[in-house]
Amino acid sequence: MEQTSLASKQVEGSLYRLWKKGGVLRTEKPIYEALKSFKGRAGIKKNTRAYHLYIFAPGRDSVGFQGVRFVKCEDRLEEPGESKAELVRRFLENNNSHAFYATEVAEALKENGIEQRDVMSTVRRAEKQGLVYVRGYQTHDRQTPFKEGYLITWIDPSKPRKQALDEAVERTEKALAQNAATSPIIERVHMIRDTVIETTKLRDLASFEFIQNKLGCTEYEAEGALKRAMQLYPDLKEAKLFNAYRYYYHSSLSEEELKACTAMKENYIRVAKGKMNRVGHNWEACVEWFIDKFTTGASFRTQSHHENRMDPRRITLHLVRAIGGRKYNAEVDRIWEVTPGIFSQTIVYVLECKWGLIQKNYIDDFFDVLRWSKEFGVDTPEGRQVKQGIVGVFAGSAFNPKESVRLKDETEISLATYAARMNIQLLKASDFNQKLYERGCPNIITNQKICKIAKDEKEVRELLEDMWKNPTKSEGISANTAEKNKEVYQFEKMLEAKLDCSS
């Protein structure tokens, strides 16, 4: 193409015709090469390309060059009889009462030289002709294979189209059900679907916590199973309330019923999560106070919010793609800038706070928000990355010390090491407690306790200032605050008690 300035199809067609007429020799077998291509915001796409090399060797029937054998057209080693494509299609047609994974088809026909790439190239052509049904995990814009490959079954062309498709889908359902006995993830996927359909029949929504308890697994395992279930069954829908609490329902729920269920769950959240929201926001103020206290030259960004319902130091970022159910915007708890010197680049720190036990998926979600935001992300040849000079800071009240992250090479690293590789700093409540103890506060005083007894973020800052100025009196300051806010705690307990009675 470079030498002739011709298009690729013209070059390929000309070389093939030359080879057929004996003008050039061609590689005996195709060469397969794994290629990577940068697709902008979609990241890096990988695919396998098959191609032949050609060589000019007049008067020769075959030649070896750099370990590759080149042959004339009539010397191509082909098995007489059916082609690979015909073998695959005949196998699916003769076994039209079953659904097979691509690996199973390749295994059944391996004696005929069939490999998995031969299966899928044939299947994709047959799919365009409407002869096979191919099933995998469905994401927003594409389909991905199961662990054993795509699930494939024959569509009977002699039957009415709708009936033939319904039967094909039913066969794949049976194949997935049989696989559930050996695959815990598929077993969980089926249980999730049954649970969501059951709650939808009762005109209700299934919360993430309810599904996790039903599965009897860890939060991380439930997250993975839910993700797979929604890919496999597009009729399962998610409703995110207050941009934080996830509920699931079946698409058969009418719009009016969905609105009624959503209103009921929002009321439930307002009552049940009142204390959790208070403590969570107090933790944000606690982290902010320590950052402001110990960071020289820190300049916090502010942002006006609708009707001033939110702290002006909480910042809304704009997303270029959906992250964790957030389509257009995502909030971060604080952003501050530090300029080390007049000739130094300004460093921007982005803070995310989380109350409770921190796990890997929280870190991944925060990193995705940073790199897919318009403000802090950038497209590179290696995919979407966080801009230079942007540092993520994740503050958690406690991190799971037993959780490790398994890398592609099967090595395991700690959660802190994993975060450091993504240029994310981890802050723990124990780090802040140590600062109070060094100041002279007794060990009974902790930042966790301060967050629980303070009624709001303003009071958290006031408590920390008073304890920092008078560390020996911090225990008394804590006791007085707890006594002053008794009515707040009693009100929260009363709401919880009413909720338990109503449920």
N, C-alpha and C positions, 0 to 999 in steps of 0.2 A: 504493500500500500504506500509506504514511504517513497519507494523508488519510482512507482508508476503514477502516483496521485489518483489511483482508482479507488472506488468504494469497496468496502469489505466483501459485499456479496459478489461483486464483479471478480475480485481476486479469487475468492473461494470457488466460484463456479468455473473459472478458467483453469485453475489448478486441477480441479476434479476431472474436467474433460480431458486435459492433457494426460492425466494418470490413466484414465479409461482407454485412451488411444495409444498408450505405451510411450509417451514422450518423456515422462519423469517417473521416478519411483516414489513410493509413499511408505510411511511407517506401517509395519505389520499390524500393530495394535494402537489404538488411540492413547494419547497421553493426557492424564488428568492433572489439573492444577487448581489448587485452592486460591481464590482471589478475594481481595478485600477492596471495597469501594466506599468512599465517604459520601454519605447522603444528607449532609447538613444536619438539621435538627433531629433527624431520624437516627443519627449515629452511623456506625460502620456496619455495612451489610457484607455477609460472607456467602460465597457461592462456589460451586465446583464447575470448571470449564473443561470440556473434552476437545482436543484438537489433534491434527496430524501435522507432521513435518514432511516436506518434499525435498528430493535431491535429484540433480541431473547427472545421470550415469549412462551415457549412450553405450549400447551393445551389451549391457548387463541386465540379468534377470533379477538379481538381488545383490545387495551390498550391505556391509556392516560399517557403521560410522559412530564413533563415540559411544559404543555399547548399545546402539539401537539398530535393529534390522529393518532395512527398506526393501520392499518387494514390488513386482509388477502387478497389474490389476488381476491377471489370470492366476497369479500365485497366491492370492489372498487365501488364508486358511479359514474357510467357513464350513461349518457342518452342513451336510445336505439335509433337506427336509424343512421343517418349520423353523421360522426365525424366533429369536428370543421374545419379541413382542407377541407373536402368535401363541407361544407357549404360555405366557403369563395370562393373556386374555382367555385362552381355552381353560386354564386352571380355574379362573374365577367363574367362568360360565358353567363349568361342570360341577362346581361346588357353590351354586347360587343360593343354597339354603343356609349358608354360614357367612360370617364376617371374619376377616383375617387381618392381623397386623402385617405391615410391609415386611417385617423381619420373618414372620411365619411363612409368607409366600416365597421369599428368597430361600429359606431353609428347605421348604418342600421341593424346590426346583433346582437346588444347588448342583445336583448331578448333571444337569443340562447346562451348567456354566452360568446360571442366572445369579446375579448379585443384586443387592438392594437398590442400587442406582438404576439397574435395568428395569426393576419392578416399577419404581416411581415414574420413570420417563414414559413407560407404556401406560401406566395408570392415568397420568395427566392428559395424555392424548385421548384415552377412552373417556375420561371425564368430560372433555370438551364435546364429545359425541353423545353424551348423555347415557353412557353404558355402565358406568360405575358411580358409586357414592363414596366419597372420601370424607373421613371425619377426623378431627383433631381438636386441640384446645383452641377456642376462639378468643382472640384479644380484640381490642377496639378496631384495628384496621387490618388484621391478618389472622392466619391460622397457623398454629405450630403443632408439630407431631407429639404423640405420646412418647413415653420412654421406649416402647417397643416399636415405634414408628407410627405412621398414619394407619387408621382403621379403614379397611376397604371391603366393599361388598358389591356384588353384581346387581344391576337394575334390569329387571326382565322387560325387554322392549315390546313383548307381545301383550302385556297387560296395560290397562289404563294408567297414564302417567302418575296420577295422584296415588293410586293404589300401590303401584310399584315402588314409589318413593317412601310411602308409609311403611311398607314391608322392609325396605332397606334400612330405614332408621330403627325399626324394631329389632332387626338382627344386630345392629351395632350396640343397642342397649343391652341385649343378652350377652354379647361378648364382653362388654364392660362389667356387667354383673358377675360373670364368671371370673374375671380378672380380680375382682374385689377380694376374693379369698386369699390371694397372694400379695396384694398391694394395699397397705394400710391407707395410703393417700386416696385411692379410689373408693375404699370402704367409707372413709370420712366424707368424701364428696357425695356419695349416695345418701348418707345419713343427713347431711346438710340439706340436700334437696327435699328429702322426706319431711324434715323438720319445718322448713320454710313453707312447703305446701300445706302441712298440717295447721300451722299458725294462721296462714292465709284463709283457710277454710273456716277458721274460728273468728275471722274478721279482726286479726291482730297482726302485729309486726314482731319479728324475732330479733332480739338484740344480739350483739356480738358475744356478750358475756353468757347469755342463755345458750347460744350455740356451742361455745367453748365448754361449758359445764356438761352439755349433752354429749359432746364428743369424749370428754374425760381426758383431754390432752393439754399440752402447754399452750400458751398464747401464741408462740411462734409457729407451732404445728397447726393451730386453728387458722392463723393468718394464711398459711400456705394452702390449706385445704379450701378455704373460702375463695381464694384467688382462682384456684383450679376449677371450683364448682361454677363460678360465674363465667369462666372461659368456656366450659363444657356445655353449660345450659344458659343461653342468653335470656331465657324467660325468668331467671332469677334477677331481681333488681335490688339496688341499695339506696337507702334514704339516709342522708347525713344531716342530723339535727344539730343546730347551733355550731355547725362546722366542726364537730368533735365526736358526737355519739352516733354510732352506726347501727342501723336497723335494716332488716332484709324482708322482702316479700315477693310473692309470685305475681307475674304480669296479669294474671286473671283478676286481681283486685281492681275494682272500678275506681275511677278518679275520685268520686264522692267518698267512697269508703276509705281510700287512702288518706284523704284530707282529714277525715274524722279520726283515723288511727294516729296520724301524725300529731294532731292537736292533743290527743290523749297522752301520747308519749312525751310531748314537750312539757306538758303540765307535770308529768311524773318526774322529768329531769329537773325542773325548777325546784321541786320539793326535795327529791332524794339527793341531788348533787349540790345543794346549796353550800354545805360545809366543805365539800371537796373543792368547789370553785373558790371559796374564800381562802382556803389554805394554799391552793395552787397560785393564786394571784399574790398572796403574801410571800411566797417563795420567790417570785419574780422580783419583788421589791427588795427582798433580802440580798439576792445576788447583785442587784443593781447597786445597793448601798456599798457593798464590799468593793465592787469594781470602781466606783466613784472615789472611794476612800484610798485605795492603794494604786490606782493608775494615774500617773502624772500626766497632765495635759489631756485627759480624756474629755472629748466633746460629744455629748449625746445628741442624736438627731431627734427631732420631734415632728409630729404629723397631726393635723386637725382631723377629727373623726365626726361622723354624723351625730348631731345633738350632744357632742362631748360625752358619749356613753363609754368611751374607752380611754385608757391612759394615753396621753399624747406621745409618750415614749414608745408605745407599741407601734410598729411600722408595718404597713401593708405593702407586699411585693406583688408585681404583676408577672404571671406565669405565661410562658410560650407554649406549654402543653400541660395537660391535667396531671396532678400529683396527688395520690392518695384520696381521690374523690373531690379535690379542689380543682375546679376547672380554670378559673381565670386569676384568682388572687390567693395569696397565702400570707399569714401574719407571722412575724418574728417578734420576739419579746423586747429586744433592745438592739440598737445599732449605735456604735460610737467610733470616733476617729481619733487616731493618735499620730502626731507628726514628731518623730524623734529629733529632727534638726531641720534647719532652714534648707539644707541641701539633700535631705532625705525624703524618700517617697512616703506619702501618707498611707498608713495602714488602717483599713476599715475592719472592725470586728462586728460580727453578727451573732447575737445571743439567742439561744433557744433554751427555755427552762421546762423541766418536767418533774412533777412530784410523783414519787413512787419508785419502784424498781425498774431500772433502765435496761433495755435489751437492744440487740443489734438492729432490729427493724426500725427503732426510733432514730438511730444514728443514720441509717440509710435514707429514711424519709427526709430528715433535715438536710442531708447532702443533696438530695434530688431537688429540694426547694431552692437551694442556693444556685445550683448549676443550670436549672431550667427557668430561673427568674430573668426578666429583662435587665434588671439592675446589676446582677452579679455574675451572670452566666455568659459564655461566649462559645461560638462554634469554632472548632479546630479540626485539622485533618485526623486527629485521633478520636474525634467525637466531641460531645458537649462537655465543657470543663468550666470550673470556677475561675474567674479572672485573677490575674496576678494582683497581690496586695490585699486580697480578701481572706480573712481568717474566720472560720466558724468556731463558735464556743458553745458547747453543750453542757448545761448545768443540771445535774440530777441529784435528788436527795439521797439516792443510793443506787449503786451499780451492782449487777449480779456478778459476784466474784467467780462463780463457777462457769459462767458462759464464756465459751471460746468460739472463734470463727475459723471454719475450715476453708482453706484456699483451694484453688484449682489443682495445685500440685500435692494436695492431700495433707499439707502441713497445717498445724493449728496455732493460732496466735490469740492473745488476749484481746478483750474488747477495747482496752486503752491503746494497744498497738495498732489495731485495725483503724481506730479513729485517727490516730496520728498519721497513718499512711494517706488519709484523705485531707490532711491539714486541718483537722478538727481537734480543738483542745477540750478536754473533759475536766469539769469542775465538780467536786463532791461537797456535800454538806460538812463532812469531816474536815475538809480543808479550811472552811470558814470557821468551824468550831475551834480549830487549833489557834487561829488568830485571836479569838476571844480568850482562850486559856493563857496565851502568851501575854495578853494585856492584863491578866490578873483575875478574870472571872472564874468562879468555882465550876467544877466539872458537871454540876447539876444543870447548868445553863447550856442549852444547845440552840442552834438556829432552827432545828425542827420544832422545838418547844415554843420558840418565839413565834413561828409561823402559825402554830395551832392556837395560841392564846390571843393573838392580835385580831382585832375586829376587821381591819382593812390595811391596805398598803401604806397609808399615811402613818398609821400607828406602828407598823413594823419599823419604819425609818426612825420614828421618835424613840422607840424602845432601844434600838441599836445605838443611837446617839447617846442616850442617857447611860446605858451600860458601858459604853466606851469611855465616857467621861468619869463615871463612878463605878469601876469594875467591882469593888468590894460590896457595893450596895445592889448589885444586879439581881441577887436572889430576892431581895425585898421588892424591887421594881417589878419582877416577874409575878410575884404573889399578888401585889396590888392590882396589876393589870388583869389577872385572872379573876379576881374578886369583882372588879368593875364590870367585866364583860359576862358575868353570870347569866344575865338575861339573854344574851346572844346564844349561848350554849343551850340554855333551856328551850329557847324557841326552835333551834335546830332539832333537838331531841323530840319535841312535841310534833314537829312535822314528820319526822321519821316514824314515830309511833302511829300517827294517823295513816301514813302510807302503808304500814304493815297491816293495820286493821282493814283498810280498804282492799288490799290485795288478798 
